[in-house]
């Protein structure tokens, strides 16, 4: 109910959907106009014989990253119309083709590719939007225009990687490359450098601070790698604690190599199931030789890194001494 200025009381009102007026049911006074219906725009596009009664949503949601908002009309050459001649329809289609923004079409294709990648990687929606936002910046000048084919796919993969770093999500370039079909790591790295230069040229200090050279901390990878290896909760806990302790020592290896070496050592000390190094290499995406060398570098600190509740110093020397402590 609304208050009518003429009746001086709260009265029942009715909305005229044709004019958008809100009208008092007692005195017919127009209380307000230009009513906006915020409900979903469902319509039924039925055939002449009324056999199709399925409602359809009118229009797609607007895209804030597009200058046009993503709203437009597409005229198909093969569209059927009894009131428009074929020549007129072809003329309208050609005129539309000349007026269409090719950059926007390419950007929409990039957004669809980014959506596919983020869905395949099971990433949050924030990554998709930020990656699309990064790609949208490539329309400033001719040197930053979007390109079709592999370059576009590489740029999409690089933008997803950059968005993951900014949101502090642990996704390696190798993982992202698995969903970027036909694109190599070299191509993605090249596109990542272009994005880095673009963001720096825009003086986006917040982005620069949020996207350091190190993609992720070692601890963020523990849960995922242990899940791939189907490790017990006791082993996972030992690995997490060992990773935290390893940060206190000067181990000159990248985070993934450190984690792979710790998993290898914990598995060798496991009382339930020892995993072969080939399986660990596959799960951690680190080659076997690198795991062995990293474990050898970490062996002098093994008794201080590996939790005492998991293995004693004697057990560490007995199980690992002859294997990697050379």
Order of alpha helices (4+ residues) and beta strands (2+ residues): beta-beta-beta-beta-beta-beta-beta-alpha-alpha-alpha-alpha-alpha-alpha-alpha-alpha-alpha-alpha-alpha-alpha-alpha-alpha
